[in-house]
Amino acid sequence: MVDFSLTDEQVLMKQGIAEWCRTKMPEDKIQEWYRNRGIDQAVAKSWVDAGFGKLGIPEEYGGTPCDKLTLCLAIEELCHGGGNIPMAPNALINFDILEFGNPDQIRDAMDYYFEQGIPKYALAISEPTAGSDNQGMTTYTTRDADGRIHIHGTKTWVTNGEWSPGLIVVAKDDDPARQNKNMSMWLVDSASPGVRIEKLNKIGMQIAPFCMVHFDDVVVEESALLGERGRGLYNLMKNFEFERAVLIAELLGEAQAAMDDAMVWVNQRQAFEQGIKTFQLVQEHVTDMQIKLTNSRNFLYRTCWKMDTGLPVNNDAAMLKRYAAPSLTEVCSEALQLYGGLGFTDQTRVSRLMLDCRGMQIGGGTIEIMVHIAGRGILKEYAKNGFYY
């Protein structure tokens, strides 16, 4: 029998996060954070101090272990409370450190995170000419006679990079050629000589700003290596599987917030001397929105369950991103439509939610590249087993 119920602990956690959001993130403050390109650090620290930001971190480093489903439930509820909130991706950044770092690197990163409320590092992966095409990266490293590592190249779309004290940089070993598949991950201090940060403006998600980072012969020690040398591409693949679940958890929370707002509006709005909730086309919008929310939620939770049970999720994570990213954006767009002209103003948050969700059809791998990833995998499964599970 399939059990779709949440545990008592998960229900209590969601209730606690909802209350925290009501207390710490009123809408006027969120709008201020969008204008200021970042959340107040005291609020981010409060998220950690309340224990929610410690979920998924091993006890030996001061955290609270939990499965991937519980972690995504927490992210979903956080974004349900306020939209695109910068603490949501913290789990992904911490994942890379916890998964690939040595004990000293983990301890240093977790201590900083607990003390400051923000991760020590931002992920620097994409490049101006290499987004989904990871093999097209041209950022590379060389080693000098003293064994120090020199980083050359440019990264872009680095979320929160303009205020993060450090960067996780993926670079090719020795040679930027396309044929070179050897990549490594490096921990780089943002204040290092040769690092130049260039702000970028987005049409959405301004609360978690982008930047471009230039590396002009940036020198780090060999000890800055994160994980095994030459295994950066493999690390990226593991990162992307979890990243897609995290991104959809964020979008699910945001789309549910748009749905909540729209349902309050529909239930009270009058037109033609009657409630618009009696109009069949309005009911069609409502029904389709709820179907998309339900399907996305079921798909996310199932993918997390497979992660937690050790089952392969490369295909599932890609299909999840392919389906849910546009579907949840459509939920926000439908919510805006139900508001009519008011929805196309900044007096309601549904317009903001729609723009924030739209970006996730690109970030973490475009929905087009998801077809390439999942399509190959699905065909292999049918060829091997005669079915797909």
N, C-alpha and C positions, 0 to 999 in steps of 0.2 A: 504494500500500500504506500502511495506517495503522500507524504505529510507536508503540507504547505504552511503549517502554523509556525509562528515564531516562538522561541523559548521565552519563559518569564523574564529572564535576564535581558534578552534583546528588546522586549517590550518596555521594560523599565528604562533601558538605555535610551531608546527613542523618545520616551516621555521626558527624560532628563535633558536631552539635547534640545527638544522643542522648547522647554522652559528656559534653558540657557539662551537660546536664540531670541525669545521674546524679551528677555532682560537686557541682553548685551548688544542686540543688533536691531534697534528700531529703524524704520525705513528712512527717516531723515538723516541718520548717521550713515547708513549705507550709501545714500546719494552723495554725502560729503566725501566718503572714501573713494567713490568713483571719480569725483572731481580731483582728488588729491593723489590719484594713482597708487592707492594702497591703503590697507586697513590699519587702524591704530594698533601699534605693537602691543599696547596694554591689553587689548581685546584678544589678540592672538595668544598672548601669554595666559590669559584667563582660560582659553580653550584647553591649553595644556594643563594648567593647574587644576582644572575641573576633572581631569583624568581622561577626557575624550581624546585629546591629542596624543595620549600615551598608548592608545589601543594598537595592537599589532607589534609592539616592541617587546622583546624578551625581558623577563624579570631581572636577569643579571645586569641589564643596562638601565633599570629603573622603570620599565614599562609594564604593560598589561597584555599578556599574550591573548590572541583571539584568532579565530579563523577568518578567511577572506570574506565570507558572507557577512559576518558581524561588522567587519571593517567597512564594507560597502554600504551596509545599512546605516552606519554612523555618518558616512559621507552624504548619502542620500538625504538624511534628515537634516543635516547642517545646511545643505543647499535648498531644501524645502523651506527652511526658516528664513532665508534671506537672498536666495539667488546664487550667483557665482561668487563664492567666498574663497579667498586665497588659502585658507587652512586646508581645504579639501585635497589639493595635490600633495600635501605634506606626506601622506602615506606612501605615495609613489616615490618621492625622493628618499624617504627613509628606507623604502624597500631596497633600493639600489645599494645603499650603504650597508644595510643589514645582510643583504644577500651576497655581496661581493667583497666587502671590506674585511680587513683583519681586525682583531680585537682592539688594538690601539686606535685605529681609524673609527671604528664603531663607537667606542667610548668617548672619543673627542667630539664626534658629531652629535651624539645623543646628549652629552653634557651641555653643549652649546644650545641645542634645541630646547632642552628643559629650562635652561636659565633665561633664554631670550624669547622663547615662544615662536620663533621662526627657524626653519631649517638652516643649516650652515651653508648649504649648497643649492644651486639651481642647475637644471639639466641643460647642457649645451650640446645638442645633437645635430639639428638641421643646419643646412647651409644655403646660401642664396641660390645655388644651382643643384642642391641635393636635399630634397625633402623626403618623400617616400622612396626615392632612389638612393638608398643608403650607400650602395657601392660607388655612387658618384661623388662621395666626399673627397675633398682635396686637402683638408686640414691634416697635417702630418707632423711627426716628431723626428728629430735626429738626436744622436747621442754624441757628446764631446769626449775629449780624451780623459777628462776627469769623471766620466760616468754620469754627468748631469744630462737632463732631457730638455731639449729645445722644441717649443711648439710654434708652428707657423700656420696661419690660416684665418678663416673667419667663420663664425657661427651666427645664426640669426633665429628670430622668433624664440628667444630665450625668455621664458616666462619668469617674471620676478627677478630677472637678472640685473636690473638697474639698481636694486638695493640689496641683493644677496651678497654676503661677504665672501662666498666661494662659489666655484663652478665645478661640475662634473663634466669633463670634456672628453669626447670620443674623437680619437685621431688615428690615422693610419701610421703604421710603424715604418719609418725610414723613407717610404716612397709614396707620393700622392697618386700614382697611376691607378687607373680604374681596375686593372687586373689584380692589384694588390688587395687581398682579402684579410690581411692581418691588421687588426685594429686593437687599440688598447684604450682603457678609461683612466683618466688622470684627475686628481684633485688639485685645483688651481686656486690660489688666493686672488680674489678680484683686484686687490691693490698691488699685484705684482707688476714690476716694470715691464712695459710692452703690452699690457692689457688696456684696450681702449673700448669703452662702452658707449654705444650710440643709441639713444632712445628712439623707439618706433611708436607710432600712434595707430590704434585699432579703432574700428567702428563699434566694437563691443568689448566686454570684459576689461574695461579700463582699470578696474580695481586690482587686476593682476597683470601689470603692464609687460609688454614685449620689449626686447632690446636686441641690438646686434652687437656682437663682441668680436673685436679684432685682436688677434694674437700675433704680435710682431716680435718674433724671437723671444718668447716667454720661457724663462728657465725654471724648471722644477727639479727636485731631487728624485732619484729612483724610488724612494720611499713614498712618493706621491701616487704611485701606481695603485689603482683600485681593481682588485681581482688579478687574474692571471694575464700576463703579457700575451698579446695576440688573440685573446679570447673576447675582445670587445664586441664583435659582431654577434657572437653567441649570447653575450650578456644583453645586448640590445633586444634580441628576440624574446628573451625572458622578460625583459622590462616591458616590451610592447604588449604582451599578453595581459599582464596585470594592469598596465596603463589603460587599455581599452575598457576593462571592467570599471576602473576608477572613473574614467571620463563619463561613461554611461550612468554610473551612480550619481555623478554631479548633475548631468542633464535630467535624469529622472526626478531628482528633487526639485530642480528649477521648473520643469514642465508641470509637476504636481502643484507647485505654487501658482503657476499661471492658471491651471484648472480650478484651483480653489477660488481664486479671485474672480474668474469668469462665472463660476456657479453662483457666487453671491450676487453678482451683477444681474445675471439672467433671472434669478428668482425674484428680484425686486423691480426690474425694468419694465416700464409700461410703454406701449406703442399702439396706435390705432384703438385706443381705449380698452386695451387688454394687456395682460402680461405676455411678454415675448416668449416666456417658457411654454406657452400653448401653441406656438408656431411649429409646424412639423419640420421646417428646414433648420430651425434652431435646435430642435431635438436631434436632428441628423448630425449636426456639428457635435453636440454633446456626446452622442453615442460613439461616433468615430474617434473622438478624443479619448474617451475612456477605454476603447479597444486598444488604441496605441499605447496608452499608459500600462494597461494590464499585460499586453504582450511583451512590452519592453521589460517590465518588472520580472515577469516569469523567466524571460530569456536571461536577464542579468543574474537572477538568483540561481538558476540552473548552472550557468557558467561558473559562478563562484563555488557552487557545490562540487562541480567536477574538479576545480582547482584544489579544493580542500580534501578531496578523496584521492588525489594523485593521478587523476585521469588526464589525458592530453586535451588541451583546450585551444590549440593554435587555430583550428578551423572555427571553433565556437566563438572565440574572442573576435575573430574577423567578421563572422556573420552577425554577431551582436552589434558591432560598430556599424556595419553596413545597414542593418535594419533600424536600430534604435536611434542613431544620431539624426537622420532626417525625420523619422516619425515623431520624435519628441520636439524637434523644432516646429513641426507642423502643428503639434498640440498648442505651442505658444502662439503660432500664427493664427490658429483658429480662435484662441482666446482673445487675441487682438481684434479679430473680425467681429466677434460677438459684442465687444465694447463699442463697435462703430467708430465714429470720429474721435471719441475720447481715447480710444486705444492707441491712436496714432499720435498721441501727445506724451509729454513726460509727466503728466499728472497721475498716470497709473504705471505700475511696474511691468505690465505684460509686454510692453514694447521693448523695455530693457532686457527682459528675459528672452525674448525672441532673438535679439541680436547676439546675446551671449551664447545661446544654444547653437546658433548658425555656425559659429566658428569651429565647433567640434566635428563638423563634417569634413574638416581639413586636418585639424590637430590630431596627433597620435596616429597618423596614417589616414590618407583620404579614403572616402567611402568607395572610390573607384579602385584603389589598390587593394581594398578588402576583397573585391571580387577575384582579383588575381591570386590572392593568398588562399582564400577559402575554396575557390573553384578547383584549384589543383588538388587540394587536400580531400575534398569531397569525392572527386573522381577516383583518387587512390583508395579511399575507404570502400567504395563500391566495388572496385576491381579486386580488392583483397578479401572483403567479407560478404559482398552481395547486398549489403545494407549499410546505413549510417546510423550510429547511435550518438 
